[in-house]
Amino acid sequence: MKLNYRNSLNARAISTIYGKSLDKPDWYEIKNLNTDTPEIIITDYIGWPYNDPADLIRTLGEIGDKPILVRISSPGGDCFDGLHIFNALQSHKGKVTIRIEALAASIASVIALAGKDRQAYKNAMIMIHEPYLYTVGNQFELLEDVDILSKLSNNFVEEYADNTKVGKKELRTMLRAETWLTAKEALEKGFIDSIVDGKGAKANFDLSIYANVPDGISGESGNKELTIRDIEKFLRDGGVSNKKAKAVLAGWKNVYGENDNDEAGQGGATNYTVDLEKLMMKFKGV
């Protein structure tokens, strides 16, 4: 299977939308490696285009059969890299304890199912949704992307059904709706086994990529302002020709319209208030 979405254009698109540079620092930490219970702390975006889980998985192999504590606070990331981590944790010979410290969203919610003992602080949350991607391409490439997304969705339904108390029909509805669960709700539905005392780390991510972020969760929700120059930059950096870039930007203007405070023609950048759900649809080619 070719993963057409893994290209420089899409990497720059993700970087722009998340507002996070591709020069990403370490996304995980190993603590107490030489003790009886090492800790793996996952605290950011997981996988491509920011990082490769291979180093983490190699370290997991070096731990041997020791029990481990995996502490998670993540907005999600790449589905295939996340599944790689999930499978490695599930096959670990020692006991795996998962503790959600603030947020386990998207693929991080799947990783959080890998433990034999799954915990969450009472103020933590879990979010599940349909997998999506940012992509450009011709009709055949886009059809392949749709096929990949459909298979991933089915895989996630199977994993959630196998590791929670929720049936497949309800899970499909939850995924489609982008469902946010409190620790109490996650316990009732079997996503976790217990709620632990104390406060976990505060979630500090830009969550504007998601449509239904509850009030009080750190990160923006709703609309995010991008400039035409932002969009033009990642199109051209990704190798799109000047002619195609202009065509995309012309269509963008027709879809979103200009802000009242637009200063185009006066030396300013043209701003558009972009609904991120529409943005995702456009990059999917829908």
Secondary structure as UniProt FT lines:
FT   TURN            4..5
FT   HELIX           8..18
FT   STRAND          28..31
FT   TURN            33..34
FT   STRAND          39..42
FT   TURN            48..50
FT   HELIX           54..63
FT   TURN            64..65
FT   STRAND          68..74
FT   HELIX           79..90
FT   STRAND          96..105
FT   HELIX           107..111
FT   HELIX           112..114
FT   STRAND          117..121
FT   TURN            122..123
FT   STRAND          125..128
FT   HELIX           139..163
FT   HELIX           168..177
FT   STRAND          179..182
FT   HELIX           183..188
FT   TURN            189..190
FT   STRAND          194..196
FT   TURN            208..209
FT   TURN            215..216
FT   STRAND          223..227
FT   HELIX           228..237
FT   TURN            238..239
FT   HELIX           242..256
FT   TURN            260..261
FT   TURN            264..267
FT   STRAND          271..275
FT   HELIX           276..284
//
